[in-house]
Amino acid sequence: MSWSTALNAVSTLAVVSGVWFAIVEMRRFRHQRVHDSAVQLVTAFQTSDFQEAIHIVVMLPEGLSKPEIVARLGPDARFVHLFLTRLEGIGMLVGRREIAIDHVADLISGPVVVGWRKLCRYVEDERAETGSVVWLEWVQWLAERIEEQQTEKPKQPAYLQHRDWKP
């Protein structure tokens, strides 16, 4: 074997090893990014204000207009705004594939879908007031995607799905 052949073999091995290492690192980085976004998502929803907002929204009857909600809740109407704007940000991040929709659905699919059902008229009123059809667009998009997902592939509750789980 000549020196040039040996050097070519070593060079080829170095390139292949480098490509393999890059692929492994990219997969590890992607996994870490998904993990970090899931942790941040949970943290964002664990604030006392957001928990209060979920409670207030879920307890509202369906079909109320914005003026009816504001009259009914008084100063607590701010929680409706908090709920919607938090979901707007989450919806945008899901839409841009920064956060996995499965993580959002596992964490708060109920509040998203029920909240949209309770607040869609409120949002329509906001859109009319602002003259903006894109007002809270990601909230609507997120609720519709989660509803589609649940219709196409109904989710089994975690307590049933993971009942045989062992630490």
Disulfide bonds with the S-S distance in Angstrom:
none
